[in-house]
């Protein structure tokens, strides 16, 4: 007999505009579509959410979008509409549940499976901390750390069914790529150019990177989503980026895009020769794209992010030709430490390595996709916990 669909409540506090909601929204859709779960998503910033999900109506407190029931997370909605927990309650990415929700969990005759969904990491220590069940000190209810990660022992990465097959078909079909490019205002594929997508934080050394790319003399087209690093791009280009406007500066061509949906952003990653990505959602999507990437990791005090960056490199670039790995490592450190005034980015050497890096990235992407995805692992874990509860 098939088990009844799980009812899952996910709470997301939007940080850095897009990062956390990007991760949560993809996860919700996969839980609903691929796992058959009934998902309620509570989000505290509909303005940021609507940028990546154009079907969201910012004026409505409750609505169905893409097979998910979406709620505005504010005091009135929680007070008036949240009257009982699902089978699972997930506090995503370091958010804190509303007090009413915590009280309902504590007072439940059969408490829901309470999940603390943690940020992505490739660090080995998460394997020993993942899926550890402990008792909440205040409420006496079990709560579980669930780490998004790359290893078999972690919670895994979000991946839709058929995603890799869809990506491979797109990359093998030049006509489909050019049709998509035309739709979002990008030029057709052209082997004379290196196509580079740039999604980064404003604090990153954008102008220094662009100067070093310009110094290579190679024809490079930069695909820049709306709102990315506007000030440094304005200084370098000599004008403010405007959607649909192409700006040339020497061998660099800036193609300024409108804000892309998540599906269109995937295709941007699939269609570029090198992707600069930031945060966690775009990193995971760049992994599934199977193209070379440079990660702009979220900065933390006292450089706490750098071990996390090195762990990702060890996981993802392990086995790459040593000379290319050395260039990638140095390039990445420069990018994430804000550049060094007395040193140049090894841009020309990195571009020379692209064929070997591309081959490696595609193999690693396929290997990573052999693992179960995050939603599958979570559902399996939850069902086991519910069975143990009787």
C-alpha positions in Angstrom: 0.0 0.0 0.0 1.4 3.4 -0.9 2.0 5.8 2.0 -0.2 8.9 2.3 1.5 12.1 0.9 3.5 13.9 3.5 2.3 17.3 4.6 5.3 19.6 4.9 5.5 23.2 6.3 8.6 25.2 5.3 9.5 28.5 6.9 11.9 30.8 5.0 13.4 34.1 6.2 14.8 36.0 3.1 18.4 37.0 3.5 20.5 38.8 1.0 17.4 39.3 -1.2 17.5 36.0 -3.2 19.8 33.4 -1.7 17.6 31.7 0.9 14.3 31.9 -1.0 16.1 30.6 -4.2 17.1 27.5 -2.3 13.8 27.0 -0.5 11.6 27.6 -3.6 13.4 25.0 -5.7 13.3 22.5 -2.8 9.5 23.1 -2.3 8.8 22.5 -6.0 10.7 19.3 -6.0 9.0 18.0 -2.9 5.6 18.8 -4.4 6.2 17.6 -7.9 8.6 14.7 -7.6 7.7 13.5 -4.1 4.0 14.1 -4.2 4.1 16.1 -0.9 1.6 18.7 0.1 3.8 21.7 0.8 3.1 25.0 2.5 5.8 27.6 2.2 5.9 30.6 4.6 8.0 33.5 3.3 8.6 36.9 4.9 9.5 38.9 1.8 7.2 38.6 -1.2 9.1 41.4 -2.9 12.3 39.4 -3.2 10.4 36.2 -3.9 8.5 37.7 -6.8 11.8 38.5 -8.6 12.4 34.8 -9.1 8.8 33.7 -9.3 6.7 35.9 -11.6 3.5 34.0 -10.9 3.5 35.2 -7.3 0.9 37.8 -6.5 2.5 40.2 -4.0 -0.9 41.5 -2.9 -2.3 38.1 -1.7 -1.4 36.6 1.7 -2.2 33.0 0.6 -2.1 31.5 -2.9 -1.2 28.4 -4.8 1.9 28.7 -7.0 3.6 25.9 -8.9 1.9 23.1 -6.9 2.9 24.8 -3.6 0.6 26.7 -1.2 2.4 29.9 -0.4 1.8 32.1 2.7 3.0 35.5 3.6 4.9 35.0 6.9 3.7 37.8 9.2 2.1 37.9 12.6 -1.5 38.3 11.3 -1.2 35.3 8.9 0.4 33.0 11.5 -2.1 34.1 14.2 -5.2 33.7 12.0 -4.4 30.9 9.6 -1.8 28.6 11.1 -3.9 26.2 13.2 -2.0 23.0 13.0 1.3 21.6 11.9 2.0 19.3 9.0 3.7 15.9 9.3 7.0 17.8 8.9 8.0 21.3 10.0 11.2 22.7 8.5 13.0 25.8 9.7 15.1 26.6 6.7 18.6 28.1 6.7 19.0 29.4 10.2 15.5 31.0 10.5 13.6 30.9 13.8 10.0 29.5 13.8 7.2 31.8 15.0 6.4 31.2 18.7 2.9 29.9 17.9 4.3 27.2 15.6 6.8 26.1 18.2 4.0 25.9 20.8 1.8 23.8 18.5 4.7 21.5 17.9 5.3 21.1 21.7 1.6 20.6 22.4 0.9 18.0 19.7 -0.1 14.6 20.8 2.0 13.2 18.0 4.6 16.0 17.2 5.6 16.6 13.6 9.2 15.7 12.5 11.0 18.9 13.2 13.8 19.6 10.8 16.5 22.3 11.0 17.6 22.6 7.4 21.2 23.8 7.4 23.3 25.6 4.9 25.2 23.9 2.1 28.8 22.7 2.8 31.3 20.3 1.4 33.3 20.2 4.7 33.8 16.6 5.9 32.5 17.4 9.5 28.9 17.7 8.3 28.8 14.0 7.5 29.1 13.2 11.2 26.5 15.9 12.2 23.9 15.3 9.5 20.6 13.7 10.5 21.4 13.8 14.2 18.2 13.8 16.3 18.3 15.6 19.6 15.7 16.8 22.1 14.8 20.5 22.1 15.9 21.7 25.6 12.8 23.9 26.1 10.0 21.8 24.5 11.2 18.3 25.0 10.5 17.5 21.3 12.9 15.8 18.9 14.6 18.1 16.4 17.0 17.1 13.6 19.9 18.8 11.9 19.7 18.2 8.2 22.7 19.4 6.1 22.6 20.2 2.4 25.7 18.7 1.0 27.7 16.9 -1.7 28.5 13.6 -0.1 26.5 10.4 0.2 26.4 10.9 4.0 24.9 14.4 3.8 21.4 15.5 2.9 22.3 15.9 -0.8 21.5 18.6 -3.3 18.2 19.7 -4.8 17.7 18.2 -8.2 14.5 17.8 -10.2 13.7 14.5 -11.9 15.0 14.5 -15.4 17.1 17.7 -14.9 20.4 16.3 -16.2 18.7 14.7 -19.3 17.0 18.1 -20.0 20.3 19.9 -19.7 22.2 17.5 -21.9 19.5 17.7 -24.6 19.6 21.5 -24.5 23.4 21.6 -24.8 23.3 19.2 -27.7 20.8 21.3 -29.7 22.3 24.5 -31.1 18.9 25.6 -32.5 17.2 25.3 -29.0 20.0 27.3 -27.4 19.7 30.1 -30.0 15.9 30.1 -29.7 16.2 30.5 -25.9 18.9 33.2 -26.3 16.7 35.2 -28.6 13.8 35.0 -26.1 15.9 36.6 -23.3 17.7 39.1 -25.6 21.1 37.3 -26.0 23.0 36.9 -29.2 23.3 33.5 -30.9 26.1 31.1 -30.1 29.4 32.1 -31.8 32.6 30.1 -31.3 34.7 33.2 -31.9 33.6 34.4 -28.4 34.0 33.1 -24.9 30.6 33.5 -23.2 30.8 34.2 -19.5 27.9 34.7 -17.0 28.5 37.1 -14.1 26.5 36.7 -10.9 28.4 38.1 -8.0 28.4 40.2 -4.9 29.0 44.0 -5.2 32.0 43.7 -2.8 33.8 41.4 -5.2 36.7 42.9 -7.2 34.7 43.2 -10.4 36.7 46.1 -12.0 40.0 44.3 -11.4 38.6 41.1 -12.9 37.3 42.9 -15.9 40.6 44.7 -16.5 42.4 41.4 -16.4 39.9 39.8 -18.8 40.3 42.8 -21.1 44.1 42.4 -21.0 43.8 38.8 -22.4 42.7 40.3 -25.7 40.3 37.4 -26.2 36.7 38.3 -27.4 34.5 37.8 -24.4 30.8 38.3 -24.0 29.6 38.9 -20.4 26.0 38.0 -19.7 25.0 40.0 -16.6 21.6 39.5 -14.9 19.8 42.7 -13.8 20.9 44.3 -10.5 24.3 42.5 -10.3 27.3 44.7 -9.2 25.7 47.8 -10.8 28.2 50.3 -9.3 31.5 48.6 -10.3 30.0 47.7 -13.7 29.0 51.3 -14.3 32.5 52.6 -13.4 34.1 50.1 -15.8 31.7 50.4 -18.7 31.3 54.2 -18.3 27.5 53.9 -18.1 24.9 52.2 -16.0 23.9 48.7 -17.1 20.4 48.8 -18.8 18.5 45.6 -19.7 18.7 44.9 -23.5 21.6 47.3 -24.0 24.9 45.9 -25.3 28.1 47.8 -24.3 31.5 47.2 -25.8 34.7 48.0 -24.2 37.7 46.7 -26.2 37.4 43.0 -26.5 34.6 42.8 -23.8 30.9 42.9 -24.7 28.4 43.4 -21.9 25.0 41.9 -22.5 22.7 43.3 -19.8 19.7 41.1 -19.1 16.4 41.5 -17.5 15.9 39.6 -14.2 15.7 35.9 -15.1 13.3 33.3 -13.7 14.9 30.3 -12.1 14.3 28.2 -15.3 15.9 30.8 -17.5 18.8 31.3 -15.2 19.5 27.5 -15.5 19.6 27.9 -19.2 22.0 30.8 -19.0 24.4 28.5 -16.9 23.9 25.7 -19.4 24.8 27.9 -22.4 27.9 29.7 -21.1 31.5 28.6 -21.3 32.3 29.9 -17.8 29.9 30.8 -14.9 30.6 33.1 -12.0 28.0 32.3 -9.4 27.3 33.5 -5.9 25.8 32.1 -2.7 24.4 28.6 -2.7 21.4 28.3 -5.1 23.4 29.4 -8.1 26.4 27.3 -7.1 24.3 24.1 -7.1 22.7 25.0 -10.4 26.1 25.6 -11.9 27.2 22.2 -10.7 24.2 20.7 -12.6 25.0 22.8 -15.6 28.3 20.8 -16.1 30.3 23.9 -17.1 33.3 25.5 -15.5 32.4 27.8 -12.5 34.0 30.2 -10.1 32.2 30.5 -6.8 31.6 33.8 -5.0 31.0 32.5 -1.5 29.0 34.5 1.0 31.5 36.4 3.2 31.6 35.7 6.9 33.5 37.4 9.8 37.1 36.3 10.4 37.2 34.6 6.9 35.1 31.7 8.3 34.0 31.1 4.7 37.4 30.2 3.3 37.6 26.7 4.7 34.2 26.1 3.2 35.4 27.3 -0.2 38.5 25.1 0.0 36.4 22.1 0.9 34.2 22.7 -2.2 37.3 22.9 -4.3 38.7 19.7 -2.9 35.4 17.9 -3.6 34.6 19.4 -7.0 38.0 19.9 -8.6 39.8 16.9 -7.1 41.4 15.0 -9.9 41.7 18.0 -12.2 45.1 18.4 -13.9 47.4 19.9 -11.3 48.3 22.9 -13.4 44.7 23.8 -14.0 43.7 23.1 -10.3 46.5 25.5 -9.2 45.2 28.3 -11.4 41.6 27.7 -10.3 42.5 27.7 -6.6 44.5 30.9 -6.9 41.9 32.6 -9.1 39.2 31.7 -6.6 41.1 33.0 -3.6 41.8 36.3 -5.3 38.1 36.6 -6.2 36.9 35.8 -2.7 39.5 37.9 -0.9 38.7 41.0 -2.8 41.7 40.9 -5.2 45.3 41.8 -4.4 46.6 45.2 -5.5 50.0 43.9 -6.5 48.9 40.8 -8.3 46.8 40.1 -11.4 44.1 37.5 -11.8 45.6 34.6 -13.9 42.7 35.3 -16.4 44.6 34.3 -19.6 45.8 31.0 -18.0 42.4 30.2 -16.7 40.8 30.7 -20.1 43.5 28.5 -21.7 42.5 25.7 -19.3 38.8 25.9 -20.1 38.7 22.8 -22.4 40.2 20.6 -19.6 38.1 22.3 -16.9 35.0 21.8 -19.0 35.6 18.1 -19.4 36.2 17.7 -15.7 33.1 19.7 -14.7 30.8 17.6 -16.9 32.1 14.4 -15.5 31.8 15.6 -11.9 28.2 16.8 -12.6 27.2 13.4 -13.9 28.9 11.6 -11.0 27.1 13.9 -8.5 23.8 13.2 -10.1 24.1 9.5 -9.3 23.3 10.3 -5.7 19.8 10.7 -4.4 18.6 14.3 -4.3 17.8 16.4 -1.2 14.0 15.9 -1.4 14.3 12.1 -1.7 16.7 11.8 1.3 14.5 14.1 3.4 11.3 12.2 2.6 13.0 8.8 3.3 14.3 10.1 6.6 11.0 11.5 7.7 9.1 8.3 6.9 11.6 6.4 8.9 11.1 8.8 11.9 7.4 8.5 11.6 7.6 4.7 11.6 9.8 4.8 14.7 7.3 7.0 16.4 4.6 4.4 15.8 
